[in-house]
Amino acid sequence: MTHLSTEQRTVRVKGYHVTAKIDETAGSATYLARRDADGARVAMKVLHTEYTRMADIARFKHAYGLIKRIDSERVVKVLEVEEHGDGLVLITEYFSGDALCVTPRGELDVRAFLDAAIAMAEALADIHRRGLIHGDVRPPNIRLGEGGQVKLTGFGVDCDVTREKEEIYSPRVLSEVLPYTSPEQTGRMNRSVDYRTDMYSLGIVFYELLAGRRPFEATDPLELMHAHMAVRPVPPAELDPHIPQALCAITTKLLSKNAEDRYHSARGLVADLEECRRQWDGSGAIESFNPGQYDRRDLFEIRQKLYGREEDIRRLIEAFDDVLQGKRAIVLVSGYSGIGKSSLVQEILKPLAREKGYYISGKYDQHDRDTPYSAIVQAFDSLVRQLLRERGEDHEVAGRHPRGPREQRAGHLRRPPVPEAHARRAAAGPHARPGRGPEPLQPVLSNPWRSSPGTPIRSRCSSTTCNGWTRPASPSSRPSWRATPWSRCSFAAPIGTTK
């Protein structure tokens, strides 16, 4: 069993001798070490997981159990994963290459680009063949070694336990992570994430290598997310006419907003790139062709879009636009279970991202009828979490509410669901119950949509039963919504189930 202890910045792991620190980020530290058994050099990545739930750690270990089976010369080999105390230790082979560094260039070396691009695509093909997603394709995770060696490392599952990507306003995330995030990875599209997210991120890397700059730059993370979802990048050939049109077409296909329009397999991408290299070696030029002609076409895939709901989507977006003009709106959506109510409402995510707004949702559970306003508490708790994560205060708040290891691993709340409610409950005393004394949610419900000007908050409350509401609270705590000073930047879409 690997044993980890930290004293005066020295890391000691049983069975390994640490020789130097290679890298350090907010969520991890990487060391160079030598294995005592055979003297082999390894890389040791210590992940800080003191605020991580047990379920996330179990998911991490399961993912790396599958990643260990990847045997590819294009992927850094994972040797073992150990858990100790408040951290995880990831031990991999040591690859002495440097991270891919994109700098303003002179004339494009097409052959060098094709060699590196094919190696990257082959690495993704080996990962996808195992049914896995890399999830974090960007230059720091692309290693270049001697003799043109290229290897991928740093799977996205690492950030799931260190939570590095949650602080979107931090300079590192804004400059190193978000520029390579796919539209579906932003969480602001009504689309699931699959292996094609890696294609988009690789397209960003290709664009940067070809044009010497990223397709999207922004100082605001929400603006950058919106660019990934809705803004078409300038074709690289328009920035540099020396870039072959075929490479421009391949990169543009990788950067398609809809995952269905990208390559269906990394092997298809490799085939196109190899054809480009063959033509370049033969004549010093690459003829234009339709990218994806060698792509895999034997997969049955259903496009992730709503059919026959164009009118409903139009009305939903019109209501949202009206709210932006100063009106007030509540949109009611009803229908049988499984008919697609939530999918319809989530179509508002793209215009919401355009306005740099927030999306919150809560659900009334038919098995939890004893908690008044449970869906509203759930919705506003998610808003508080978003705001704290964006400002890097989530860990600080967690530290003010210490927990034991067992409670921490069980994933209990690190803070009260809604701060105002916690303050009122504390004032009422430990024996206060709903219906007796002042209700903790009264100040929240008296003005539930309070937000700063120009920041729309899009809320959704859904129910699994026809009446939807849970146990009533005391009369004094029921919000008088007719007298509520609703924010002009609020939009609500309650969802009910028809019986």
C-alpha positions as CSV (number, residue, x, y, z in Angstrom):
1,M,0.0,0.0,0.0
2,T,1.3,3.4,-0.9
3,H,1.8,5.6,2.1
4,L,1.8,9.4,1.8
5,S,3.0,11.9,4.3
6,T,3.9,15.6,3.9
7,E,6.5,17.3,6.1
8,Q,8.2,20.6,5.3
9,R,7.1,20.3,1.6
10,T,8.7,16.8,1.3
11,V,6.6,14.0,0.0
12,R,7.5,10.5,1.0
13,V,5.7,7.5,-0.6
14,K,6.4,3.9,0.5
15,G,8.1,2.0,-2.3
16,Y,9.2,5.2,-4.1
17,H,11.9,7.7,-3.6
18,V,10.9,11.3,-4.6
19,T,13.7,13.2,-6.3
20,A,12.1,16.5,-7.5
21,K,8.9,18.4,-7.9
22,I,7.9,18.8,-11.6
23,D,4.7,20.8,-11.5
24,E,2.1,22.2,-9.1
25,T,-1.4,23.6,-9.6
26,A,-4.3,24.5,-7.3
27,G,-5.5,21.0,-7.2
28,S,-2.4,18.8,-7.6
29,A,1.3,18.5,-7.3
30,T,3.5,16.3,-9.6
31,Y,6.8,14.8,-8.6
32,L,9.5,12.8,-10.2
33,A,10.3,9.6,-8.3
34,R,12.2,6.4,-8.6
35,R,10.7,3.0,-7.9
36,D,12.6,1.1,-5.2
37,A,11.8,-2.3,-6.8
38,D,13.6,-1.8,-10.1
39,G,14.9,1.7,-10.1
40,A,12.4,2.8,-12.8
41,R,11.6,6.5,-13.0
42,V,7.9,7.4,-12.5
43,A,5.8,10.5,-12.3
44,M,3.7,10.8,-9.1
45,K,0.7,13.1,-9.2
46,V,-0.8,14.0,-5.8
47,L,-4.4,15.1,-6.1
48,H,-5.9,17.3,-3.3
49,T,-9.3,15.9,-2.6
50,E,-10.1,17.1,0.9
51,Y,-13.5,18.5,-0.2
52,T,-14.4,15.6,-2.5
53,R,-17.3,13.3,-2.0
54,M,-16.8,9.5,-1.6
55,A,-18.9,8.9,-4.7
56,D,-16.6,11.1,-6.8
57,I,-13.5,9.3,-5.5
58,A,-15.1,5.9,-6.3
59,R,-15.9,7.1,-9.8
60,F,-12.3,8.4,-10.2
61,K,-10.8,5.0,-9.2
62,H,-13.2,3.1,-11.4
63,A,-12.3,5.4,-14.4
64,Y,-8.6,4.9,-13.9
65,G,-9.1,1.2,-13.5
66,L,-10.2,1.3,-17.1
67,I,-7.6,3.8,-18.2
68,K,-4.9,1.4,-16.8
69,R,-5.9,-1.1,-19.5
70,I,-4.9,1.3,-22.3
71,D,-1.7,0.0,-23.9
72,S,-0.7,2.7,-26.4
73,E,2.6,4.3,-27.3
74,R,0.5,7.5,-27.7
75,V,-0.8,7.6,-24.1
76,V,1.2,7.9,-20.9
77,K,0.9,4.6,-19.1
78,V,-1.0,4.6,-15.8
79,L,0.7,2.3,-13.3
80,E,-1.4,2.5,-10.1
81,V,-3.8,4.7,-8.1
82,E,-3.8,4.8,-4.3
83,E,-5.9,6.6,-1.8
84,H,-4.6,7.9,1.5
85,G,-5.9,10.5,3.9
86,D,-7.3,13.5,2.1
87,G,-5.5,12.8,-1.1
88,L,-5.1,10.5,-4.1
89,V,-1.8,9.4,-5.5
90,L,-1.7,8.7,-9.3
91,I,1.5,7.0,-10.4
92,T,2.3,6.9,-14.2
93,E,5.3,6.2,-16.3
94,Y,7.7,9.1,-16.6
95,F,7.8,10.7,-20.0
96,S,10.5,13.3,-20.3
97,G,8.8,15.4,-23.0
98,D,7.7,19.0,-22.7
99,A,4.2,20.2,-22.8
100,L,3.0,21.5,-26.2
101,C,3.7,25.2,-26.3
102,V,2.0,27.3,-29.0
103,T,3.9,30.6,-29.7
104,P,3.5,33.1,-32.5
105,R,5.1,31.5,-35.5
106,G,6.6,32.4,-38.8
107,E,5.9,30.3,-41.9
108,L,3.8,27.2,-41.2
109,D,5.7,23.9,-41.4
110,V,3.0,21.7,-42.8
111,R,4.8,18.4,-42.5
112,A,5.6,19.0,-38.8
113,F,2.0,19.9,-38.2
114,L,0.7,16.8,-39.9
115,D,3.1,14.5,-38.0
116,A,2.0,16.0,-34.6
117,A,-1.7,16.1,-35.6
118,I,-1.7,12.4,-36.7
119,A,-0.1,11.4,-33.4
120,M,-2.7,13.3,-31.4
121,A,-5.5,11.8,-33.4
122,E,-4.0,8.3,-32.9
123,A,-3.9,8.8,-29.2
124,L,-7.6,9.7,-29.1
125,A,-8.4,6.7,-31.3
126,D,-6.7,4.4,-28.8
127,I,-8.6,6.0,-25.9
128,H,-12.0,5.9,-27.7
129,R,-11.5,2.3,-28.7
130,R,-11.7,1.5,-25.0
131,G,-15.0,3.3,-24.7
132,L,-13.4,6.2,-22.8
133,I,-13.3,9.9,-23.1
134,H,-10.2,12.0,-22.4
135,G,-12.2,15.1,-21.5
136,D,-9.3,17.5,-21.1
137,V,-7.4,17.8,-24.5
138,R,-5.3,20.9,-24.3
139,P,-1.6,21.8,-24.8
140,P,-0.5,21.1,-21.1
141,N,-1.7,17.6,-21.5
142,I,0.0,17.0,-24.8
143,R,3.6,16.0,-24.3
144,L,6.3,16.2,-27.0
145,G,9.4,14.0,-26.6
146,E,12.6,13.3,-28.6
147,G,12.3,12.1,-32.1
148,G,8.8,13.5,-32.6
149,Q,7.2,11.4,-29.9
150,V,3.7,12.7,-28.8
151,K,1.8,11.4,-25.8
152,L,-1.5,12.4,-24.2
153,T,-1.8,12.6,-20.4
154,G,-4.0,14.3,-17.8
155,F,-7.4,12.9,-18.2
156,G,-10.4,15.1,-17.4
157,V,-11.5,12.9,-14.5
158,D,-8.7,14.4,-12.5
159,C,-10.5,17.7,-12.3
160,D,-13.7,15.9,-11.2
161,V,-12.0,15.2,-7.8
162,T,-9.8,18.3,-7.5
163,R,-12.6,20.6,-8.6
164,E,-10.0,22.8,-10.4
165,K,-12.4,23.7,-13.3
166,E,-15.2,25.0,-11.0
167,E,-13.6,28.4,-10.3
168,I,-14.2,29.7,-13.8
169,Y,-13.1,33.3,-12.9
170,S,-9.7,32.2,-11.8
171,P,-7.0,33.3,-14.2
172,R,-5.7,29.8,-14.8
173,V,-9.1,28.3,-15.7
174,L,-9.9,31.3,-17.9
175,S,-6.6,31.2,-19.8
176,E,-5.8,27.4,-19.9
177,V,-9.1,25.5,-19.5
178,L,-12.1,27.3,-20.9
179,P,-10.5,28.1,-24.3
180,Y,-10.4,24.3,-25.0
181,T,-13.9,23.5,-23.6
182,S,-16.5,22.0,-26.0
183,P,-20.0,23.6,-26.2
184,E,-21.6,20.6,-24.5
185,Q,-18.9,20.7,-21.7
186,T,-20.0,24.1,-20.7
187,G,-23.1,22.7,-19.1
188,R,-25.2,25.4,-20.9
189,M,-26.4,23.4,-23.8
190,N,-29.2,20.8,-23.8
191,R,-26.7,18.1,-25.0
192,S,-24.9,15.2,-23.3
193,V,-21.1,14.8,-23.4
194,D,-19.6,11.9,-25.3
195,Y,-16.3,11.1,-27.1
196,R,-16.9,13.8,-29.7
197,T,-16.1,16.4,-27.1
198,D,-12.5,15.4,-27.5
199,M,-12.8,16.1,-31.3
200,Y,-13.8,19.7,-30.6
201,S,-10.9,20.3,-28.1
202,L,-8.5,18.8,-30.5
203,G,-9.9,21.2,-33.2
204,I,-9.0,24.1,-30.9
205,V,-5.4,22.8,-30.6
206,F,-5.2,22.3,-34.4
207,Y,-6.5,25.9,-35.0
208,E,-3.9,27.3,-32.6
209,L,-1.1,25.4,-34.3
210,L,-2.2,26.5,-37.8
211,A,-3.1,30.1,-37.1
212,G,-0.9,30.9,-34.2
213,R,-3.8,32.0,-32.0
214,R,-7.0,30.5,-30.5
215,P,-10.3,30.9,-32.3
216,F,-11.9,32.5,-29.3
217,E,-10.5,34.9,-26.7
218,A,-12.4,36.7,-24.0
219,T,-11.8,38.2,-20.5
220,D,-15.2,37.0,-19.2
221,P,-15.8,33.2,-18.8
222,L,-19.5,33.5,-19.7
223,E,-18.6,35.3,-22.9
224,L,-16.1,32.6,-23.8
225,M,-18.7,29.9,-23.2
226,H,-21.1,31.7,-25.4
227,A,-18.5,31.9,-28.2
228,H,-18.0,28.2,-28.0
229,M,-21.7,27.6,-28.3
230,A,-22.8,30.2,-30.9
231,V,-19.9,32.1,-32.6
232,R,-18.4,30.7,-35.8
233,P,-14.6,31.0,-35.8
234,V,-12.7,32.7,-38.6
235,P,-11.4,30.0,-40.9
236,P,-7.6,29.6,-40.4
237,A,-7.0,30.1,-44.2
238,E,-8.4,33.6,-43.9
239,L,-5.8,34.5,-41.3
240,D,-3.0,32.9,-43.3
241,P,-3.5,32.2,-47.0
242,H,-0.5,29.7,-46.9
243,I,-2.6,27.3,-44.9
244,P,-3.9,24.5,-47.2
245,Q,-7.6,24.6,-47.6
246,A,-7.9,20.8,-46.8
247,L,-6.4,21.4,-43.3
248,C,-8.7,24.4,-42.8
249,A,-11.7,22.2,-43.8
250,I,-10.6,19.4,-41.3
251,T,-10.2,21.9,-38.5
252,T,-13.5,23.6,-39.2
253,K,-15.3,20.2,-39.1
254,L,-13.7,19.4,-35.7
255,L,-15.0,22.8,-34.4
256,S,-18.7,22.2,-35.4
257,K,-21.1,23.3,-32.7
258,N,-23.2,20.2,-33.0
259,A,-21.4,17.0,-32.1
260,E,-23.2,15.2,-34.9
261,D,-21.4,17.4,-37.5
262,R,-17.9,16.5,-36.2
263,Y,-15.9,13.4,-37.0
264,H,-17.7,10.2,-35.9
265,S,-14.4,8.5,-35.0
266,A,-10.8,9.5,-34.5
267,R,-9.8,6.8,-37.0
268,G,-11.6,8.8,-39.7
269,L,-9.6,11.9,-38.7
270,V,-6.4,9.9,-38.8
271,A,-7.3,8.7,-42.4
272,D,-7.9,12.2,-43.6
273,L,-4.6,13.5,-42.1
274,E,-2.6,10.6,-43.5
275,E,-4.1,11.4,-47.0
276,C,-3.0,15.0,-46.5
277,R,0.5,13.9,-45.6
278,R,0.7,11.5,-48.6
279,Q,-0.2,14.3,-51.0
280,W,2.2,16.8,-49.3
281,D,5.1,14.4,-49.5
282,G,4.3,13.6,-53.2
283,S,3.7,17.1,-54.6
284,G,4.2,19.6,-51.9
285,A,0.5,20.6,-52.1
286,I,-2.8,19.2,-50.8
287,E,-5.8,19.2,-53.0
288,S,-9.1,20.3,-51.5
289,F,-11.5,17.5,-50.5
290,N,-14.5,16.9,-48.3
291,P,-13.4,16.0,-44.8
292,G,-14.8,12.9,-43.3
293,Q,-14.9,10.8,-46.4
294,Y,-13.0,8.0,-44.6
295,D,-15.0,8.4,-41.4
296,R,-16.8,5.6,-39.7
297,R,-20.4,5.4,-40.9
298,D,-21.7,2.2,-39.4
299,L,-22.8,3.7,-36.1
300,F,-26.5,4.4,-35.5
301,E,-26.8,7.7,-33.7
302,I,-29.9,9.8,-32.9
303,R,-29.2,13.5,-33.1
304,Q,-29.6,15.3,-29.8
305,K,-32.2,17.8,-30.9
306,L,-35.9,18.3,-30.4
307,Y,-38.2,17.5,-33.4
308,G,-41.6,19.1,-33.8
309,R,-41.1,21.6,-31.0
310,E,-40.0,24.6,-33.0
311,E,-43.1,26.6,-32.2
312,D,-42.8,25.8,-28.4
313,I,-39.1,26.8,-28.5
314,R,-39.9,30.0,-30.3
315,R,-42.6,31.0,-27.7
316,L,-40.2,30.1,-24.9
317,I,-37.4,32.3,-26.2
318,E,-39.8,35.1,-27.0
319,A,-40.9,35.1,-23.4
320,F,-37.3,35.2,-22.3
321,D,-36.6,38.2,-24.7
322,D,-39.6,40.0,-23.3
323,V,-38.2,39.7,-19.8
324,L,-35.0,41.2,-20.9
325,Q,-37.0,44.2,-22.1
326,G,-38.4,44.7,-18.6
327,K,-41.5,42.5,-18.6
328,R,-42.3,39.8,-16.1
329,A,-43.0,36.2,-17.1
330,I,-43.8,32.8,-15.8
331,V,-44.1,30.0,-18.4
332,L,-46.1,26.9,-17.4
333,V,-45.2,23.7,-19.2
334,S,-47.3,20.6,-18.6
335,G,-47.5,17.1,-20.0
336,Y,-47.2,13.4,-19.2
337,S,-44.0,12.0,-17.6
338,G,-41.2,11.4,-20.1
339,I,-42.8,13.5,-22.9
340,G,-39.8,15.9,-22.9
341,K,-40.8,18.8,-20.7
342,S,-37.3,19.3,-19.2
343,S,-35.6,19.0,-22.5
344,L,-37.9,21.7,-23.9
345,V,-37.3,24.1,-21.1
346,Q,-33.5,23.6,-21.3
347,E,-33.5,25.0,-24.8
348,I,-33.4,28.4,-23.0
349,L,-29.8,27.7,-22.0
350,K,-28.2,29.0,-25.2
351,P,-29.9,32.5,-25.1
352,L,-29.3,32.6,-21.4
353,A,-25.6,32.1,-21.9
354,R,-25.7,34.9,-24.5
355,E,-26.9,37.2,-21.7
356,K,-24.4,35.9,-19.1
357,G,-27.3,34.6,-17.0
358,Y,-27.7,31.8,-14.5
359,Y,-29.8,28.7,-14.7
360,I,-31.2,27.1,-11.5
361,S,-33.7,24.3,-11.1
362,G,-35.4,22.4,-8.3
363,K,-37.7,19.4,-8.2
364,Y,-40.5,18.4,-5.8
365,D,-40.1,14.8,-4.9
366,Q,-43.2,12.8,-4.1
367,H,-41.2,10.9,-1.5
368,D,-40.1,14.0,0.3
369,R,-43.4,15.8,1.2
370,D,-42.4,16.9,4.7
371,T,-40.0,19.6,3.6
372,P,-41.7,22.9,2.8
373,Y,-40.4,24.7,-0.3
374,S,-37.9,21.9,-1.0
375,A,-37.6,22.7,-4.7
376,I,-37.1,26.4,-4.1
377,V,-34.4,25.6,-1.5
378,Q,-32.7,23.2,-4.0
379,A,-32.8,25.8,-6.7
380,F,-31.4,28.6,-4.8
381,D,-28.8,26.4,-3.1
382,S,-27.5,25.6,-6.6
383,L,-27.3,29.4,-7.4
384,V,-25.3,30.0,-4.2
385,R,-22.9,27.2,-5.2
386,Q,-22.5,28.7,-8.7
387,L,-21.7,32.1,-7.3
388,L,-19.2,30.8,-4.8
389,R,-17.5,28.6,-7.2
390,E,-17.1,31.4,-9.7
391,R,-15.4,33.6,-7.1
392,G,-13.2,30.9,-5.7
393,E,-14.9,31.0,-2.3
394,D,-16.4,27.5,-2.3
395,H,-13.5,26.0,-0.4
396,E,-13.4,28.9,2.0
397,V,-17.1,28.4,2.9
398,A,-16.5,24.7,3.2
399,G,-13.7,25.3,5.6
400,R,-16.0,27.3,7.9
401,H,-18.1,24.2,8.4
402,P,-15.6,21.5,9.3
403,R,-16.7,17.9,9.0
404,G,-15.4,14.6,10.1
405,P,-14.0,12.2,7.4
406,R,-17.1,10.0,7.5
407,E,-19.5,12.9,7.0
408,Q,-17.2,14.5,4.4
409,R,-17.0,11.3,2.4
410,A,-20.8,10.8,2.6
411,G,-21.2,14.1,0.6
412,H,-23.2,16.0,3.2
413,L,-23.8,19.7,2.6
414,R,-20.7,21.8,3.4
415,R,-22.9,24.8,4.3
416,P,-26.6,25.5,4.8
417,P,-28.8,25.2,1.6
418,V,-29.6,28.9,1.7
419,P,-27.6,31.2,4.0
420,E,-30.5,33.4,4.9
421,A,-32.5,30.4,5.9
422,H,-29.7,29.1,8.1
423,A,-29.5,32.4,9.9
424,R,-33.2,32.5,10.6
425,R,-33.2,28.8,11.8
426,A,-30.3,29.5,14.1
427,A,-32.2,32.5,15.6
428,A,-35.3,30.4,16.1
429,G,-33.3,27.8,18.1
430,P,-32.5,24.1,17.7
431,H,-36.0,22.9,18.5
432,A,-37.8,25.1,16.0
433,R,-40.1,23.2,13.6
434,P,-42.1,24.3,10.5
435,G,-45.3,26.1,11.6
436,R,-43.8,27.3,14.9
437,G,-42.2,30.7,15.0
438,P,-40.7,32.6,12.1
439,E,-39.9,30.5,9.1
440,P,-36.4,30.5,7.8
441,L,-37.3,30.8,4.1
442,Q,-39.6,33.9,4.6
443,P,-36.9,36.5,3.7
444,V,-35.9,34.5,0.7
445,L,-39.4,33.9,-0.6
446,S,-40.4,37.5,-0.1
447,N,-38.1,38.5,-3.0
448,P,-36.9,35.2,-4.5
449,W,-35.7,36.6,-7.8
450,R,-33.5,39.4,-6.5
451,S,-30.5,39.8,-8.7
452,S,-28.1,42.4,-9.9
453,P,-29.2,44.5,-12.9
454,G,-28.2,42.9,-16.2
455,T,-27.9,39.4,-14.8
456,P,-30.9,37.2,-15.7
457,I,-31.6,34.3,-13.4
458,R,-33.5,31.6,-15.2
459,S,-35.3,29.3,-12.7
460,R,-37.2,26.0,-13.2
461,C,-39.3,24.2,-10.6
462,S,-40.7,20.8,-11.6
463,S,-42.9,18.2,-9.9
464,T,-43.5,14.5,-10.3
465,T,-47.1,14.7,-9.2
466,C,-50.0,16.7,-10.5
467,N,-50.3,19.0,-7.5
468,G,-46.5,19.3,-7.2
469,W,-46.4,21.3,-3.9
470,T,-45.2,19.6,-0.7
471,R,-46.2,20.0,2.9
472,P,-47.4,23.6,3.5
473,A,-45.4,25.8,5.8
474,S,-46.8,28.2,8.4
475,P,-49.2,30.9,7.1
476,S,-46.7,33.6,8.0
477,S,-44.0,32.1,5.8
478,R,-46.2,31.8,2.6
479,P,-44.9,34.4,0.2
480,S,-47.2,37.2,-0.9
481,W,-46.2,37.1,-4.5
482,R,-48.7,39.7,-5.6
483,A,-46.8,42.3,-3.5
484,T,-43.4,40.9,-4.4
485,P,-41.0,43.4,-6.1
486,W,-40.1,41.0,-8.9
487,S,-36.7,41.6,-10.5
488,R,-36.9,42.8,-14.1
489,C,-34.2,40.2,-14.9
490,S,-36.1,37.1,-13.8
491,F,-37.6,34.3,-15.7
492,A,-39.4,31.3,-14.3
493,A,-40.8,28.2,-15.9
494,P,-42.6,25.9,-13.5
495,I,-43.2,22.4,-14.9
496,G,-46.1,20.2,-14.0
497,T,-47.1,16.6,-14.8
498,T,-50.5,15.9,-16.2
499,K,-52.4,13.0,-14.7
